[in-house]
């Protein structure tokens, strides 16, 4: 009977967010291209958003604050993706590769 | 609790579908060989996350999650995939792994690196899960608003109006910065004397050039030395 009302408990959301964070960190460590690392970063963003939303739903007095916070996280993530993809395209144009192992020099 | 039969079972099944969709999408996004499948996995993950937001009593955020992530972020990443060559490169012998000491064998998956990364992320995940399950959480206080879309709109325009304006400014700057960064290196100044002479001749012979002819000429001139091996 406890499993039926699992979606009304805060623990399952926090555990799911922890799983998402672990998967994102695994991808960030294992991916060998910049776009794959960017996707893993988005998964970590999603984990943070889910955590904020769970705490907002169950432990916060004002439920609009967390929703607005997550909306701002989404906006910042969109901006970050735009900047990161333009950097990736510029790197690909200069190096003909976006493997992070080959990007070994930083010159202006 | 409701009059509809098996309502709690249906709700629990929908929750399980959302959670499994999210975790499976994240696993696809991380473990797939080709990057474009990873982008598809990110889309699936975001749809599952939108379902979880719906269960957290915020349907507006569920809609925004699908709209922004699936509709904007993933499509932008697809554009990035099209403009570059993102598939996993073949690991060479000299490539060291993340920790510098474990070499990857050529043509293999890099088993030691995968095991180390799996260990690290498993430790982090289990630690945070134990912390969040075992911690003394406060008792839920009384609500001061209902968290509806109307309440979000009122709060965005009154309490958080400065942050709202700032994030629009941040998005504008991000667009401009992305344009500037991705444009650099695309048009090069003419390197050879022949190209300069050609541009000069084009400027002289054109009687009244409109303002956009000069970048066009420099673009066509700048693409020629780019074909040479760098």
Contacts between the chains, C-beta under 8 A, distances in Angstrom:
chain1	res1	chain2	res2	distance
A	3	B	12	6.7
A	4	B	8	4.9
A	4	B	9	6.9
A	4	B	11	8.0
A	4	B	12	4.9
A	5	B	8	7.3
A	5	B	12	7.8
A	6	B	12	6.8
A	6	B	15	6.7
A	7	B	11	6.8
A	7	B	12	6.9
A	7	B	15	4.2
A	7	B	55	4.9
A	10	B	137	6.9
A	11	B	132	7.0
A	11	B	133	5.2
A	12	B	19	7.6
A	13	B	52	6.9
A	13	B	56	7.0
A	14	B	128	7.9
A	14	B	129	7.2
A	14	B	132	3.7
A	14	B	133	7.0
A	15	B	129	4.8
A	15	B	132	6.9
A	15	B	133	6.8
A	16	B	19	5.8
A	16	B	22	6.9
A	16	B	23	7.2
A	16	B	52	7.0
A	17	B	128	8.0
A	17	B	132	7.9
A	18	B	124	8.0
A	18	B	125	4.9
A	18	B	126	7.9
A	18	B	128	4.1
A	18	B	129	4.2
A	18	B	132	6.5
A	19	B	23	6.0
A	19	B	26	7.9
A	19	B	125	5.9
A	19	B	129	7.6
A	20	B	22	7.0
A	20	B	23	7.4
A	20	B	26	5.7
A	20	B	45	7.9
A	21	B	124	6.8
A	21	B	125	6.5
A	21	B	128	6.5
A	22	B	121	4.2
A	22	B	122	6.4
A	22	B	124	5.6
A	22	B	125	3.0
A	22	B	128	8.0
A	23	B	23	7.5
A	23	B	26	4.5
A	23	B	27	6.3
A	23	B	30	5.4
A	23	B	121	7.2
A	24	B	26	7.2
A	24	B	30	7.4
A	25	B	117	7.9
A	25	B	120	6.9
A	25	B	121	4.5
A	25	B	124	5.9
A	26	B	30	5.9
A	26	B	117	5.4
A	26	B	118	6.4
A	26	B	120	7.9
A	26	B	121	4.0
A	27	B	29	6.9
A	27	B	30	3.5
A	27	B	31	7.9
A	29	B	98	5.9
A	29	B	113	7.9
A	29	B	116	8.0
A	29	B	117	3.9
A	29	B	120	6.7
A	29	B	121	7.1
A	30	B	30	7.3
A	30	B	113	7.1
A	30	B	114	6.4
A	30	B	117	5.1
A	31	B	30	7.6
A	31	B	88	8.0
A	32	B	88	5.3
A	32	B	89	6.3
A	32	B	91	7.5
A	33	B	35	6.3
A	33	B	86	4.9
A	33	B	87	7.3
A	33	B	88	6.3
A	33	B	89	7.5
A	34	B	86	7.7
A	35	B	35	5.3
A	35	B	38	8.0
A	35	B	77	6.5
A	35	B	80	5.8
A	35	B	81	6.2
A	35	B	84	7.1
A	35	B	86	4.4
A	36	B	35	5.7
A	36	B	38	6.0
A	36	B	86	7.1
A	36	B	88	7.7
A	38	B	77	6.8
A	38	B	80	8.0
A	39	B	29	5.4
A	39	B	30	7.8
A	39	B	35	7.6
A	39	B	38	5.1
A	39	B	39	6.6
A	39	B	41	7.9
A	39	B	42	5.2
A	39	B	77	6.7
A	40	B	29	7.5
A	40	B	30	6.2
A	42	B	42	6.0
A	42	B	69	7.5
A	42	B	73	6.7
A	43	B	26	5.2
A	43	B	29	6.2
A	43	B	30	7.1
A	43	B	42	7.0
A	43	B	45	6.5
A	46	B	26	7.8
A	46	B	45	6.6
A	46	B	46	6.8
A	46	B	49	5.4
A	46	B	69	7.9
A	49	B	49	7.5
A	50	B	49	6.3
A	50	B	52	6.3
A	50	B	53	8.0
A	53	B	52	7.9
A	53	B	53	6.2
A	53	B	56	5.0
A	53	B	58	6.6
A	53	B	61	7.0
A	54	B	56	6.5
A	56	B	56	7.7
A	57	B	56	4.5
A	57	B	57	6.0
A	57	B	58	7.6
A	58	B	137	7.7
A	58	B	140	5.8
A	59	B	137	6.0
A	59	B	138	5.9
A	59	B	140	5.8
A	59	B	141	8.0
A	60	B	141	7.8
A	61	B	141	4.4
A	61	B	142	6.6
A	61	B	143	6.3
A	61	B	144	5.3
A	62	B	143	7.6
A	62	B	144	5.2
A	62	B	145	5.8
A	63	B	57	7.1
A	63	B	58	7.5
A	63	B	143	6.6
A	63	B	145	6.5
A	63	B	146	7.2
A	63	B	147	3.1
A	63	B	151	7.9
A	64	B	145	5.6
A	64	B	147	5.4
A	64	B	151	4.9
A	64	B	152	5.2
A	64	B	155	4.6
A	65	B	155	7.4
A	67	B	58	5.1
A	67	B	60	6.9
A	67	B	61	5.4
A	67	B	147	6.5
A	67	B	152	5.6
A	68	B	152	6.4
A	68	B	155	6.0
A	68	B	156	6.1
A	68	B	160	5.4
A	68	B	163	7.9
A	70	B	61	5.8
A	71	B	61	7.0
A	71	B	64	6.3
A	71	B	152	8.0
A	72	B	163	6.4
A	72	B	167	5.7
A	74	B	64	6.3
A	74	B	65	7.1
A	74	B	68	4.9
A	74	B	69	7.3
A	75	B	68	7.8
A	75	B	167	4.7
A	75	B	170	7.2
A	75	B	171	6.2
A	76	B	167	7.2
A	76	B	170	6.9
A	77	B	68	7.9
A	77	B	69	7.9
A	77	B	73	6.7
A	78	B	68	6.0
A	78	B	72	5.9
A	78	B	73	5.9
A	78	B	171	7.0
A	78	B	174	7.7
A	79	B	170	5.6
A	79	B	171	5.4
A	79	B	173	7.9
A	79	B	174	3.5
A	80	B	174	7.7
A	81	B	73	5.1
A	81	B	76	5.6
A	81	B	77	6.8
A	82	B	76	6.6
A	82	B	174	4.9
A	82	B	175	6.4
A	82	B	177	8.0
A	82	B	178	4.4
A	83	B	174	5.5
A	83	B	177	5.8
A	83	B	178	5.6
A	83	B	181	7.2
A	85	B	76	6.0
A	85	B	77	6.8
A	85	B	79	7.2
A	85	B	80	4.1
A	85	B	178	7.2
A	85	B	182	7.9
A	86	B	177	7.3
A	86	B	178	3.8
A	86	B	179	7.4
A	86	B	181	4.3
A	86	B	182	3.8
A	87	B	181	5.8
A	88	B	80	5.8
A	88	B	84	6.2
A	89	B	80	6.5
A	89	B	83	5.3
A	89	B	84	6.1
A	89	B	182	5.0
A	90	B	181	5.4
A	90	B	182	5.8
A	90	B	184	6.4
A	90	B	185	6.2
A	92	B	83	7.2
A	92	B	84	4.0
A	92	B	85	6.8
A	93	B	185	5.3
A	93	B	186	7.3
A	94	B	185	6.3
A	96	B	85	7.8
A	96	B	230	7.9
A	97	B	85	7.1
A	97	B	89	7.0
A	98	B	84	5.3
A	98	B	85	7.0
A	98	B	86	6.0
A	99	B	89	4.7
A	101	B	89	8.0
A	101	B	95	5.4
